[in-house]
Amino acid sequence: MHSNLFDAQHAAKSESQGSLIDEWIQEIHRGKYFQLFVPKSLGGLGLSLPEALQVERDLARLDGSLGWTVTLCSGALWFVGFLEDSLRREVFPDPKVCFAGSGFVGGKADLHQGKYRINGSWTYASGALHASHFTANCEIWEGGRPLLDEDGKALVKAFLLKREEVEILDGWNYMGMIATGSHAFEVKDLTVPQNRCFQIDPAHTTLPDMVFQYPFLQLAEATLAANILGISQHLNELIESSFWRRNEYRSFSNEQITYAEEKFRNSQAVLEELEVGFNQAVGESWRMLEQVGEINVESLQTVSKCSRELVQGCRESVFGVYPLAGLDAAKMETELNRVWRDFATVSQHALVIFPYLHQ
């Protein structure tokens, strides 16, 4: 993981070309980082959730786009546990398999004569430029009529699409996470067999591995939080380094240095405390799944709460010390500026904008 390839120079090169460089992709495939949750029987790493979170945080700490792409693509490949056996045999084992997808319900799949006809477009598919397959959420129709679920809402299921079946749209025009290549994609009048359809629900898992029994919402919240933590730790390190480097020629006063040192200590302490609580919440939920076979509502709520509190703590930590970076943070060509832009972008993810609000 700590390959010399994953350094600031290669991160800048990835950002410049708008996608992870080939050397990184090769290293990811060698390390099987896209397959964190894929069972060993299918050629993956078969990690537990706590183990995967550590890998994701460490990669994000090296580079935000690197960690985010691995996290989102490995999260999409978690869906392997819900694919029909016939489809899974088509896809695995392939050492270079990579899923990209979107949580957006952007399509319509009309079942007719035993096949689905799909039309739609989906946004923010991180890793789209490296994907062998795409996952896409669709409203289900049959014979030209929409189907409803038991609550009377539109029935939604996911589909697995091959790379050659989709058109990637250049839709990632944001200031940060540029190398994730989180582009949109679309399909028009695509006909696929029924086995391309799957449901993301522990009740519909098709593999026995425990990780597929972990609820997707909390898995997603936890993986996003781990990424944002890694980026925050990297950014705080760069800000502190910038401050002391500037002190060499600015010669800050004793009072200013004391103020800065307290800010840095407090920032680190906040993250350390929140990380401990986060790890404990995820670890306890995983042990409960191991020992009991399911996770109770209270434990899942704690994972959601701790994940969102960690993200909020990252914001407060970073914003608290950011002024100490001076104008170094605003220089577009610096590593500090790139990591700042990555943080400011990724921390806006819709899933972690709000604190945990008990329903």
Summary of the structure (lengths in Angstrom):
residues: 359
radius of gyration: 21.4
end to end distance: 39.4
largest distance: 78.1
contacts: 1204
relative contact order: 0.12
helix: 58%
strand: 17%
